């Protein structure tokens, strides 16, 4: 089955709204001839930048999809500092990252919390990018596949086959995030194939449709090999997404 790759830039807690506008303009220039039917692109700035970027994308008719890095599962309420899914939907946000390892490790987000967020995102007609990934200790102990499977099963529990088929899963080995160390092409492909198998086992007929990204120190020098693997449908890019030329090269490699 043909799946359109998705390359997503996760800016994390970087760039104010003025810096964000400048970066989007530079990325747009670098990708002026890009075929967005071949590789989709989403940009995930901090919450404070989203309105500025959405306005720029709409005004200049850019083909980027606006994304967010997180969301609260509730519609509204006394949750100081949180952002509701409906608020993001009104800003034309298309993709929302949930369950990133930093959220799981630093903010104690469980599979149940990630699952509730994914359901809320889908209810508001946006697409969740559900993250999974193991630690180095788990990989060395031979527990990587079972741990990732438990994350997938917990985070996607209760979703319909149609919902699962439409979403994105990002495999990010924790030991490769921001370290400069990338999983070998063989290991990345093997785990993404495993994720696809788990999804198919959960909801028959969805494995061929769900898009699976690889994330973890993705850069231009390793993007080509990663993005040409049969079960890797794009990349969730961290540090390199803050550099217009590097991010653009990764997007372009996804077309090959």
N, C-alpha and C positions, 0 to 999 in steps of 0.2 A: 504494500500500500504506500502511495506517495504521501509523504508528510513534509509540509513546508518548514524548514528550519527556523528557529527563533533564537536570535542573539540578543541578550538582555544586558544592559549596563546597570550594575548595582553600585550606586555612588556612596552608599553607606552614609556616615555623618561627615560629608565633605561638601563644600561650596555653598555660599549664600546665593540668593536669587539672582543677583547681578552676575556673579561668576558663572552660574548655571546657564543663563541666557547666552553668554559668550561661548561656553562649551558647546551648547546645542547648535549655535550658528556655525562653529568650526566643523562639527561633525557633519552637518548638512552640506557644507561646502565639499568636504572630503568624499561624501557619498552622493554627489550631485548626479552621477550617472548610474547609480545603483538600481537594480531591478528588485523592487520590494515584493514582487510576486514569487521570487526565487528564495529570498531570505528576509523574513520579517525582523524588525528591529524595535525593541522597547527600551525606554530610558526610565530609570527608577531613582529619582532624586529624593532628598529629604522632603518631608511634608511642606516645609516653608517655601519650597521652590516650585511646587506643582502648579499653582495657579499661573505663575509667570511663564512657565514652560508651555502649559496648555494654551495660553493666549498666543504665544509666539508660534506654536505649531499650527494652530487654527488660522492665524492671520497670514502666515506665509505658505500655507497649504503643504506643510511638510508631511512626509509619510511615516514618521516615527509614531509608535504607539506610546502613549503616556502611561507610566507605571508607578506603583507605590511599593514601599519596602515592607509594609506591615499594615495591620488594621485591627480594630477590636471586633469581637463577634456580635456584640449587642447593637441594636438599632439606635438606641439613645440611652441616656441615663447619667447618673452621678459617677462618672468615671474620669476624674480629672486627668487631663493630659492625653487622653485617648482620642482616636479618630474613628468615626463610625463608617461602615461600608457605603451607606447611602451618600455620605459627604464626598467620598471619592468618586462614586458613580456620577455625581453632578458635575464633576470636573473632567468628565470624559476619560477617566482612567480605565484602561483596558485590562492590565495585568497587575496582580498584587502578589508579592512574595510572602509566603508564610512558612514558618518552621525552619528558617535559616538557623544554622548551627549556633550562631551568635545569640539568637533569640532563645534557643533551647538551653544553651549553656549559661549565658549571663542573666537571663530573665526567667529561667526555670519553666519554659513552656513545654508542656507535655504533649503527647500525641493527641490527647483528648482536646486540648486547647487548639492545636493546629487544625484538627478535624472540625471544630465549631467555627473557626475562622474560614476554612475552605467552604463550608456550607453557606455561610453568610455572604461570601464573595459571589458565589454562584447564584444565590437568591437575588442579588443585586445586578445580575447580568454582566459580571466581570469574570475574568479567568484567573484562578489561583495558580501560582507556581509553587508547588509544594516541595520543599527541600528535604533531603535525607543524606545521611553520610555517617561513616564510622570514624572512631579515633584510631590512632596508630596502634595503641595497645590492643584494641579489639581486632584489628587486622592481623597483628602478629600472633594473636591467640587463636586465629582461625575462626573468629566469630563475626567477621564483617558481613557475610551474606545473611546470616540469621538476624543480626541486629538491624540491618537495612530493611529486611522483610518485615520485621516487627514495626518499624516506623511507617512503612507504606501501608500495612494493614490497619494500623491504628489511625493514621492520618486520613485515610480514604474510606473509613468505615461508614456504612449507611448511605453512601452516594449511589445514585442510579448508574446504570451502564452508560447512558447517554452523557451524564455529567462527567464520568471518569474519562470517557473517550475524548471529550472536548478540552481536558485540562492539560497542564504541563507539570512534569516532575523533574526536579533538578537534583542530580546526584553530585554531591560535593564532599569528597573525603575531607574530614576535619583537619587532618594532618597536612593537607595541601593548600588550605585557605590562607592566603597572605604570607606564605612561607617561602615562595619561590620554587617550591618542590611541586611537581606535577605528577599525578599518577601516570604510569606507563600507558601507552596507547592500548596495549593488550588488557591491562587491568581495568582501565576506564570502560572499554568496550564490554568486557566480561560482566562488570557490575551493572552497566546500563541494560544489557541483555537480561540479566537476572531480574532487574526491576520490571522490565517489560513482561517477563514470565510471571512474576508475582501479580501484576495488574491483570493479566489475562486469566490467571487462576481465580482471582477475586470476582471478576466480571467477564464472563466469556464473550469474546468478540471485540474487546476493547484494547487488547495488547498491540494490535497493528495500527491503532489510531492515536493513542496517547503519545504526546511528544516528550522526549526525555533529553534534557540538557546535561552537559557536563560542566562543572564549575570547580575552580581550584587552581589559581595561578595560571589562567589561560592567557597566553600572549601570542603575538604574531608568529613567533618562531616555533610554536607547537600547535597552533590552531589548525593548520592544514591536515595533519595526521589525525587529530582528534575528530574534526568535523566531517571527515570522509568515512568514518566507521559506520557500519550499517545500523547500529542501534543508538547512535548519538545524533540527536536532531537539533543541534545548536549549542549555545554556551551561555552560562551565567557568568558574566565577567565582572571582576572587582576592580582592582587597581588600574588595569589597562583601560578601563572604560572612562577614566578621568583624563586620558590623553587622546585627543581627537584622531590623530593619525594612526595610533596603535589600534584603537577600537574599530576604525574604518577598515583597516587591513583584516582584522578578524572577521568582520561582517563579509568582506569580499571573499575570503577564503571559504566561507560557508557555501558559496555558490558553486564551488568546484566539485 
